Every structure is written in C-alpha cells, then in structure tokens.
Amino acid sequence: MNYSIGVDIGGTKVAIAIVNQNGEIMQGKVIPTDLTISADKMITGICDEIKQLIAQSTVLEKEMIGIGIGAPGPLDSKNGMITCPPNLQTWRDIPIQQLVQQSFSIPVTLENDANVAALAEKWIGAGQGNDDFTYITVSTGVGSGIVADGKLLRGRKGNAGDIGHTVVDPSFGQCACGQYGCLESIVSGTAIAKRGSEIMNEDLTSKEIFDLYAAGDSKIVDYIESVLRVLGVACVSIINTLDPEKIVIGGGVSKVGAPLFDSVQAYVNQYALNPTGRQTEIVPAQLGENAGVVGAAALCFEVSEKTASSQEAQC
C-alpha cells in the first residue's frame, strides 16, 4: 500500500493528513494559520507537523510517495510559488514547494485549492465516473476546479477556474478586487453575511440569514432569491462554456441544501442554451472539509501514475 501527505492551506487553518491510495485518511491534524509570523516560519511549522505525523504513524518511509499541497490562488503551480492570495495577505511570491522540499526526500507538488478539491471529488466523491464536470466552492470566497476529458484544466500558471471574479451583475456593487458585480461579491458566505446583516440591521452570519430565509422572513426572502438566481446564472455560463456532465457545489454555503440546489437546478433546466445542457446535474459535493487534504494527497498519486506510464513508454 502506498501513502501520501495532503496539506490544505487556508486563511484560518491548515489541515494535514496521511492518505492511502484508496483515498482513506489514516491520520490527520489541523493547525491554525498564523498570519502574525512570516510565511517562512509558518511553512517551517507545517513541515514540523508533517514530520510528527509521519513519526506517529505506522507507515514505512518506502511506502510514502510524496507531499501534495493545496493553497489558495493566485499562485504559480508550475514553479511551486504562492504569489498573492487575498486570504494570505502576507504571503507574497513564496516558493513553498522549494521550502517544503528542503525538509523531505519525497517529491512535493503544489496546486490551487479548488483544483485539488475537484480532484478529490473525481477520485472518491461526487465526480466519480464523470470525465467532464466542474467543482464550485462557495464559501468565504468562490472558486472552481474544472475537469475536462478526465483531467484537471490548470491553465498557464495553474489558476484556471477562478470564477469568483467573473462579473455577473454590476448592480450588486464593487468587489474587493475592484471590479463591480463579481460572483464572489454576491454569492459567497462573506457577501451574504454582509448584505444580509445590512438588510436586517443586525450582525448575522450567512447561516442565520439562510435560517431567516427558510422561515420565510419577508425582509430577506427576495434578497436570497436574487443571490440564488445569480448562482444559477453562473452555472448556466459554465455549462454554455464548458459543456460539463455535472456541476458539483461544495463549501459552507452549499450546506443550505435543497433550497440552493433546487433553485439552481431549476434555473439551469430553463436557461442553459442547449437541451443537453439543461439536463446538467447540479449536485452537492460529498467530501466536505476533507476534500482539500484528500485532493492534495491525490496529486502525488496522479504524479506517480504519470511517472510510471512515462517509464513504461520508454521501455
């Protein structure tokens, strides 16, 4: 049995896990992301946690094939760099792949966090059996991982799928990125909490706002329905552009459940351009908070398989 280490770096926490070749988490740990210290020191701390996790496990060194890292973009996955993620504001042009590699003899791979989540869903989640699907995460921010012809669509630097900053409806106002009407500034949990709190004139979480929506609160129903309509618009745009079999939606906002999925599915059924597109399934992600570490670990198995295939071709 082979194993790899998955590392999922976020703005508030870092998840680390040993994952076997079947996608099962054997042992894991979560530590806070400390933005008060330098990125180098934080990465050193992550490396120390990885070493401890390996030491505490029963996995043999020869069974460990690599370390996969999922991190928020923008980044340069091909050169192993975290460049300028909004949720890690002090991390600028950090050669994380090189820094981690210095502490380990096994290969280290870096990928966009939404991409690794898509890879996890493809491997053992809602994307199993689908060679063309898009994974969307709707949480603090909004991003996507695109699987086309069975492979991740990465783009030039590894940032393909950053749909959160696609302009959908400028009437919703300015996004933190400077544009007006970005998807993320409308449907993210952060945006919903902010706008919903303004409407209700009290400080509320996105969950509390959706609870008010479920209860039929007259002040909030029209607003949330407009948000769900915008998410439907985004899904139709993805369908018309990429022609996927399925759209998988994950992240904290997806926990709303049926109201979200029923609304988006109804919009897609009505407005996707072609009849086949209107039949595109809109489904919830299956792996929840584990998608990041499982997908990051999957990067190593993906690289290992490619290397083996290349060696066989040369024989």
Helices and strands as residue ranges (DSSP letters): E 3-9, E 13-20, E 25-32, H 39-56, G 61-63, E 64-71, E 75-76, G 77-79, E 81-82, H 96-101, E 108-112, H 113-124, E 133-138, E 142-148, E 151-152, G 163-165, G 170-172, H 184-187, H 189-200, H 206-214, H 221-242, E 246-250, G 252-256, H 258-271, H 275-278, E 281-284, G 288-290, H 291-314
